Amino acid sequence: VHPSGIVATANYIGGTVDLVGPMESDYVSLPTTDKGIISTEQVKSEPEFGGTMHMVTYDESAGTKSLLFAVNAGNPSTVDVIVPTTGKVVYTVPMPTRARRLTLHPVLPIAYIVYEKEGVVATWTWLSADGWNEDGS
Protein backbone atom coordinates (compact mmCIF):
# COMPACT_ATOMS: atom_id res chain seq x y z
CA VAL A 1 0.00 0.00 0.00
CA HIS A 2 1.50 3.29 -1.19
CA PRO A 3 1.35 6.19 1.33
CA SER A 4 -1.22 7.90 -0.95
CA GLY A 5 -3.63 5.03 -0.25
CA ILE A 6 -3.18 3.38 -3.65
CA VAL A 7 -2.87 -0.40 -3.50
CA ALA A 8 -0.35 -1.82 -5.98
CA THR A 9 -0.38 -5.51 -6.92
CA ALA A 10 2.16 -7.29 -9.13
CA ASN A 11 0.54 -9.66 -11.64
CA TYR A 12 3.04 -12.49 -11.80
CA ILE A 13 1.88 -14.15 -15.00
CA GLY A 14 0.27 -11.12 -16.65
CA GLY A 15 3.40 -8.98 -16.50
CA THR A 16 1.62 -5.86 -15.26
CA VAL A 17 1.03 -3.95 -12.03
CA ASP A 18 -2.58 -3.17 -11.02
CA LEU A 19 -3.29 0.00 -9.05
CA VAL A 20 -6.49 0.40 -7.02
CA GLY A 21 -7.57 3.31 -4.91
CA PRO A 22 -6.96 5.42 -3.13
CA MET A 23 -8.45 3.52 -0.23
CA GLU A 24 -10.61 5.54 2.13
CA SER A 25 -10.37 5.04 5.88
CA ASP A 26 -13.97 3.82 6.26
CA TYR A 27 -13.64 1.10 3.58
CA VAL A 28 -13.54 -2.46 4.80
CA SER A 29 -12.78 -3.99 1.41
CA LEU A 30 -11.58 -2.70 -1.95
CA PRO A 31 -13.03 0.57 -3.20
CA THR A 32 -16.06 0.56 -5.49
CA THR A 33 -15.56 0.14 -9.21
CA ASP A 34 -16.21 3.82 -9.87
CA LYS A 35 -12.71 4.45 -8.52
CA GLY A 36 -11.44 1.97 -11.11
CA ILE A 37 -8.39 -0.19 -11.50
CA ILE A 38 -5.42 1.06 -13.47
CA SER A 39 -3.09 -1.50 -15.10
CA THR A 40 0.38 -0.65 -16.31
CA GLU A 41 1.48 -1.62 -19.77
CA GLN A 42 2.72 -5.20 -20.02
CA VAL A 43 6.46 -5.54 -19.44
CA LYS A 44 8.52 -6.13 -22.56
CA SER A 45 10.01 -9.48 -21.69
CA GLU A 46 9.32 -13.16 -22.03
CA PRO A 47 8.13 -15.10 -18.97
CA GLU A 48 10.82 -17.22 -17.38
CA PHE A 49 9.89 -20.01 -14.97
CA GLY A 50 6.20 -19.15 -15.46
CA GLY A 51 6.02 -15.41 -14.81
CA THR A 52 7.46 -11.97 -15.09
CA MET A 53 6.23 -9.36 -12.59
CA HIS A 54 7.35 -10.51 -9.14
CA MET A 55 6.78 -7.61 -6.78
CA VAL A 56 6.16 -3.90 -6.41
CA THR A 57 7.40 -1.55 -3.68
CA TYR A 58 7.98 2.14 -2.98
CA ASP A 59 10.56 4.34 -1.26
CA GLU A 60 9.44 4.97 2.34
CA SER A 61 11.74 7.97 2.69
CA ALA A 62 9.87 9.85 -0.08
CA GLY A 63 6.41 9.33 1.44
CA THR A 64 3.52 10.21 -0.87
CA LYS A 65 5.97 11.55 -3.50
CA SER A 66 7.38 8.06 -4.01
CA LEU A 67 7.15 6.39 -7.36
CA LEU A 68 6.58 2.62 -7.49
CA PHE A 69 9.35 0.16 -8.30
CA ALA A 70 8.26 -3.11 -9.91
CA VAL A 71 10.58 -6.11 -10.28
CA ASN A 72 10.18 -7.83 -13.63
CA ALA A 73 11.94 -11.20 -13.45
CA GLY A 74 11.28 -12.13 -17.06
CA ASN A 75 13.87 -12.20 -19.82
CA PRO A 76 15.27 -9.55 -19.93
CA SER A 77 14.90 -8.72 -16.25
CA THR A 78 14.24 -5.09 -15.26
CA VAL A 79 13.03 -2.82 -12.51
CA ASP A 80 10.23 -0.63 -13.85
CA VAL A 81 9.63 2.81 -12.31
CA ILE A 82 5.89 3.62 -12.25
CA VAL A 83 3.85 6.75 -11.47
CA PRO A 84 1.31 5.48 -8.89
CA THR A 85 -1.53 7.83 -9.89
CA THR A 86 -1.44 6.97 -13.61
CA GLY A 87 0.25 3.58 -13.94
CA LYS A 88 2.67 5.04 -16.47
CA VAL A 89 6.05 3.27 -16.66
CA VAL A 90 8.46 6.20 -16.81
CA TYR A 91 11.77 4.39 -16.64
CA THR A 92 13.07 0.86 -17.04
CA VAL A 93 16.29 -0.10 -15.24
CA PRO A 94 17.92 -3.14 -16.90
CA MET A 95 19.15 -5.83 -14.52
CA PRO A 96 22.32 -7.82 -15.32
CA THR A 97 20.56 -11.10 -14.52
CA ARG A 98 17.20 -12.38 -13.24
CA ALA A 99 16.14 -10.14 -10.34
CA ARG A 100 13.57 -11.49 -7.90
CA ARG A 101 13.24 -9.02 -4.99
CA LEU A 102 14.02 -5.36 -4.33
CA THR A 103 14.21 -3.64 -0.96
CA LEU A 104 14.95 0.05 -0.61
CA HIS A 105 16.79 1.23 2.49
CA PRO A 106 14.43 3.38 4.62
CA VAL A 107 16.93 6.26 4.94
CA LEU A 108 19.92 5.82 2.64
CA PRO A 109 19.71 5.86 -1.19
CA ILE A 110 20.52 2.15 -1.42
CA ALA A 111 18.67 -0.73 -3.05
CA TYR A 112 19.18 -4.36 -2.15
CA ILE A 113 18.36 -6.63 -5.10
CA VAL A 114 18.18 -10.43 -4.98
CA TYR A 115 19.54 -12.06 -8.14
CA GLU A 116 17.76 -15.37 -8.13
CA LYS A 117 19.89 -17.43 -10.53
CA GLU A 118 23.15 -16.39 -8.88
CA GLY A 119 21.84 -16.69 -5.33
CA VAL A 120 23.32 -13.32 -4.33
CA VAL A 121 22.12 -10.01 -2.95
CA ALA A 122 23.50 -6.98 -4.78
CA THR A 123 23.75 -3.51 -3.27
CA TRP A 124 23.07 -0.61 -5.62
CA THR A 125 23.26 3.10 -5.04
CA TRP A 126 19.77 4.30 -5.91
CA LEU A 127 18.09 7.65 -6.36
CA SER A 128 15.59 8.24 -3.62
CA ALA A 129 12.15 8.14 -5.20
CA ASP A 130 11.66 11.88 -4.91
CA GLY A 131 14.81 12.29 -7.00
CA TRP A 132 13.19 10.76 -10.11
CA ASN A 133 11.38 13.11 -12.41
CA GLU A 134 7.92 12.08 -13.56
CA ASP A 135 9.32 11.54 -17.08
CA GLY A 136 11.78 8.99 -15.64
CA SER A 137 14.93 11.09 -15.92
C-alpha positions as CSV (number, residue, x, y, z in Angstrom):
1,V,0.0,0.0,0.0
2,H,1.5,3.3,-1.2
3,P,1.3,6.2,1.3
4,S,-1.2,7.9,-0.9
5,G,-3.6,5.0,-0.3
6,I,-3.2,3.4,-3.6
7,V,-2.9,-0.4,-3.5
8,A,-0.3,-1.8,-6.0
9,T,-0.4,-5.5,-6.9
10,A,2.2,-7.3,-9.1
11,N,0.5,-9.7,-11.6
12,Y,3.0,-12.5,-11.8
13,I,1.9,-14.2,-15.0
14,G,0.3,-11.1,-16.7
15,G,3.4,-9.0,-16.5
16,T,1.6,-5.9,-15.3
17,V,1.0,-4.0,-12.0
18,D,-2.6,-3.2,-11.0
19,L,-3.3,0.0,-9.1
20,V,-6.5,0.4,-7.0
21,G,-7.6,3.3,-4.9
22,P,-7.0,5.4,-3.1
23,M,-8.4,3.5,-0.2
24,E,-10.6,5.5,2.1
25,S,-10.4,5.0,5.9
26,D,-14.0,3.8,6.3
27,Y,-13.6,1.1,3.6
28,V,-13.5,-2.5,4.8
29,S,-12.8,-4.0,1.4
30,L,-11.6,-2.7,-2.0
31,P,-13.0,0.6,-3.2
32,T,-16.1,0.6,-5.5
33,T,-15.6,0.1,-9.2
34,D,-16.2,3.8,-9.9
35,K,-12.7,4.4,-8.5
36,G,-11.4,2.0,-11.1
37,I,-8.4,-0.2,-11.5
38,I,-5.4,1.1,-13.5
39,S,-3.1,-1.5,-15.1
40,T,0.4,-0.6,-16.3
41,E,1.5,-1.6,-19.8
42,Q,2.7,-5.2,-20.0
43,V,6.5,-5.5,-19.4
44,K,8.5,-6.1,-22.6
45,S,10.0,-9.5,-21.7
46,E,9.3,-13.2,-22.0
47,P,8.1,-15.1,-19.0
48,E,10.8,-17.2,-17.4
49,F,9.9,-20.0,-15.0
50,G,6.2,-19.1,-15.5
51,G,6.0,-15.4,-14.8
52,T,7.5,-12.0,-15.1
53,M,6.2,-9.4,-12.6
54,H,7.3,-10.5,-9.1
55,M,6.8,-7.6,-6.8
56,V,6.2,-3.9,-6.4
57,T,7.4,-1.5,-3.7
58,Y,8.0,2.1,-3.0
59,D,10.6,4.3,-1.3
60,E,9.4,5.0,2.3
61,S,11.7,8.0,2.7
62,A,9.9,9.8,-0.1
63,G,6.4,9.3,1.4
64,T,3.5,10.2,-0.9
65,K,6.0,11.6,-3.5
66,S,7.4,8.1,-4.0
67,L,7.1,6.4,-7.4
68,L,6.6,2.6,-7.5
69,F,9.4,0.2,-8.3
70,A,8.3,-3.1,-9.9
71,V,10.6,-6.1,-10.3
72,N,10.2,-7.8,-13.6
73,A,11.9,-11.2,-13.5
74,G,11.3,-12.1,-17.1
75,N,13.9,-12.2,-19.8
76,P,15.3,-9.6,-19.9
77,S,14.9,-8.7,-16.2
78,T,14.2,-5.1,-15.3
79,V,13.0,-2.8,-12.5
80,D,10.2,-0.6,-13.8
81,V,9.6,2.8,-12.3
82,I,5.9,3.6,-12.2
83,V,3.8,6.8,-11.5
84,P,1.3,5.5,-8.9
85,T,-1.5,7.8,-9.9
86,T,-1.4,7.0,-13.6
87,G,0.2,3.6,-13.9
88,K,2.7,5.0,-16.5
89,V,6.0,3.3,-16.7
90,V,8.5,6.2,-16.8
91,Y,11.8,4.4,-16.6
92,T,13.1,0.9,-17.0
93,V,16.3,-0.1,-15.2
94,P,17.9,-3.1,-16.9
95,M,19.1,-5.8,-14.5
96,P,22.3,-7.8,-15.3
97,T,20.6,-11.1,-14.5
98,R,17.2,-12.4,-13.2
99,A,16.1,-10.1,-10.3
100,R,13.6,-11.5,-7.9
101,R,13.2,-9.0,-5.0
102,L,14.0,-5.4,-4.3
103,T,14.2,-3.6,-1.0
104,L,15.0,0.1,-0.6
105,H,16.8,1.2,2.5
106,P,14.4,3.4,4.6
107,V,16.9,6.3,4.9
108,L,19.9,5.8,2.6
109,P,19.7,5.9,-1.2
110,I,20.5,2.1,-1.4
111,A,18.7,-0.7,-3.1
112,Y,19.2,-4.4,-2.2
113,I,18.4,-6.6,-5.1
114,V,18.2,-10.4,-5.0
115,Y,19.5,-12.1,-8.1
116,E,17.8,-15.4,-8.1
117,K,19.9,-17.4,-10.5
118,E,23.1,-16.4,-8.9
119,G,21.8,-16.7,-5.3
120,V,23.3,-13.3,-4.3
121,V,22.1,-10.0,-2.9
122,A,23.5,-7.0,-4.8
123,T,23.7,-3.5,-3.3
124,W,23.1,-0.6,-5.6
125,T,23.3,3.1,-5.0
126,W,19.8,4.3,-5.9
127,L,18.1,7.6,-6.4
128,S,15.6,8.2,-3.6
129,A,12.1,8.1,-5.2
130,D,11.7,11.9,-4.9
131,G,14.8,12.3,-7.0
132,W,13.2,10.8,-10.1
133,N,11.4,13.1,-12.4
134,E,7.9,12.1,-13.6
135,D,9.3,11.5,-17.1
136,G,11.8,9.0,-15.6
137,S,14.9,11.1,-15.9
